[in-house]
Amino acid sequence: MTTPGFIALSSAVARTKDQIYRTHCAATAGVPPVAVRASMRCVRCSGLLTYTVSAIDGRTTGRCSSAGCLNWALSA
């Protein structure tokens, strides 16, 4: 069973990843020309979200500075 909290979290992760891909990977079919390590304002809580994007396969990791907020690892 999926809880409303999980749905809200996963949609925030999806929105964040979409924004990261549009910024760094749109022109290169999902993989940036060089590895990316950057930060942005979190879409869920407006905290500092630090993320990476692999230049090999486009996988992302991200973590918000706010406790209990967005956090994902190695997702395509």
C-alpha beads as a LAMMPS data file, in Angstrom:
LAMMPS data file: protein, C-alpha beads

76 atoms
75 bonds

1 atom types
1 bond types

-500.0 500.0 xlo xhi
-500.0 500.0 ylo yhi
-500.0 500.0 zlo zhi

Masses

1 110.0

Atoms # bond

1 1 1 0.000 0.000 0.000
2 1 1 1.332 3.427 -0.946
3 1 1 0.890 6.193 1.593
4 1 1 0.073 9.816 0.708
5 1 1 3.444 10.860 2.174
6 1 1 5.270 8.528 -0.194
7 1 1 3.304 9.810 -3.181
8 1 1 4.107 13.416 -2.265
9 1 1 7.800 12.599 -1.802
10 1 1 8.113 10.635 -5.040
11 1 1 6.421 13.346 -7.074
12 1 1 8.793 15.935 -5.567
13 1 1 11.765 13.732 -6.540
14 1 1 10.334 13.339 -10.049
15 1 1 9.884 17.122 -10.405
16 1 1 13.419 17.732 -9.158
17 1 1 14.970 15.154 -11.475
18 1 1 13.014 16.584 -14.396
19 1 1 14.398 20.049 -13.662
20 1 1 17.962 18.657 -13.367
21 1 1 17.675 16.786 -16.682
22 1 1 16.229 19.818 -18.476
23 1 1 19.115 21.935 -17.173
24 1 1 22.027 19.567 -17.819
25 1 1 20.974 16.774 -20.182
26 1 1 18.346 18.032 -22.634
27 1 1 20.689 18.493 -25.595
28 1 1 22.586 15.238 -25.034
29 1 1 19.837 12.602 -24.798
30 1 1 19.954 12.186 -21.012
31 1 1 23.715 12.199 -20.419
32 1 1 25.672 15.408 -19.775
33 1 1 28.990 15.828 -21.631
34 1 1 30.818 16.059 -18.263
35 1 1 29.855 14.953 -14.764
36 1 1 27.736 17.512 -12.925
37 1 1 27.936 18.382 -9.226
38 1 1 25.682 21.303 -8.344
39 1 1 22.971 22.575 -6.033
40 1 1 19.574 24.202 -6.363
41 1 1 16.613 25.247 -4.245
42 1 1 14.604 22.207 -3.115
43 1 1 11.186 22.017 -4.801
44 1 1 9.646 20.597 -1.649
45 1 1 10.947 22.780 1.206
46 1 1 13.115 25.485 -0.451
47 1 1 16.223 24.188 1.343
48 1 1 19.552 23.562 -0.411
49 1 1 19.431 20.450 -2.601
50 1 1 22.842 19.146 -3.687
51 1 1 22.920 16.726 -6.621
52 1 1 25.188 14.929 -9.072
53 1 1 24.629 13.665 -12.614
54 1 1 26.922 10.991 -14.072
55 1 1 28.550 11.663 -17.450
56 1 1 28.675 7.899 -18.062
57 1 1 25.016 6.931 -17.821
58 1 1 23.089 10.008 -16.638
59 1 1 22.235 8.578 -13.216
60 1 1 21.511 11.113 -10.508
61 1 1 21.880 11.366 -6.758
62 1 1 20.467 14.124 -4.621
63 1 1 20.001 15.183 -1.026
64 1 1 18.259 18.143 0.549
65 1 1 19.894 19.887 3.499
66 1 1 16.613 19.737 5.475
67 1 1 16.144 16.692 7.706
68 1 1 13.593 14.225 6.361
69 1 1 13.268 15.903 2.965
70 1 1 14.317 14.702 -0.490
71 1 1 17.037 12.087 -0.757
72 1 1 17.670 9.624 -3.606
73 1 1 20.614 7.680 -4.917
74 1 1 21.659 6.405 -8.317
75 1 1 18.405 6.630 -10.192
76 1 1 18.147 6.975 -13.942

Bonds

1 1 1 2
2 1 2 3
3 1 3 4
4 1 4 5
5 1 5 6
6 1 6 7
7 1 7 8
8 1 8 9
9 1 9 10
10 1 10 11
11 1 11 12
12 1 12 13
13 1 13 14
14 1 14 15
15 1 15 16
16 1 16 17
17 1 17 18
18 1 18 19
19 1 19 20
20 1 20 21
21 1 21 22
22 1 22 23
23 1 23 24
24 1 24 25
25 1 25 26
26 1 26 27
27 1 27 28
28 1 28 29
29 1 29 30
30 1 30 31
31 1 31 32
32 1 32 33
33 1 33 34
34 1 34 35
35 1 35 36
36 1 36 37
37 1 37 38
38 1 38 39
39 1 39 40
40 1 40 41
41 1 41 42
42 1 42 43
43 1 43 44
44 1 44 45
45 1 45 46
46 1 46 47
47 1 47 48
48 1 48 49
49 1 49 50
50 1 50 51
51 1 51 52
52 1 52 53
53 1 53 54
54 1 54 55
55 1 55 56
56 1 56 57
57 1 57 58
58 1 58 59
59 1 59 60
60 1 60 61
61 1 61 62
62 1 62 63
63 1 63 64
64 1 64 65
65 1 65 66
66 1 66 67
67 1 67 68
68 1 68 69
69 1 69 70
70 1 70 71
71 1 71 72
72 1 72 73
73 1 73 74
74 1 74 75
75 1 75 76
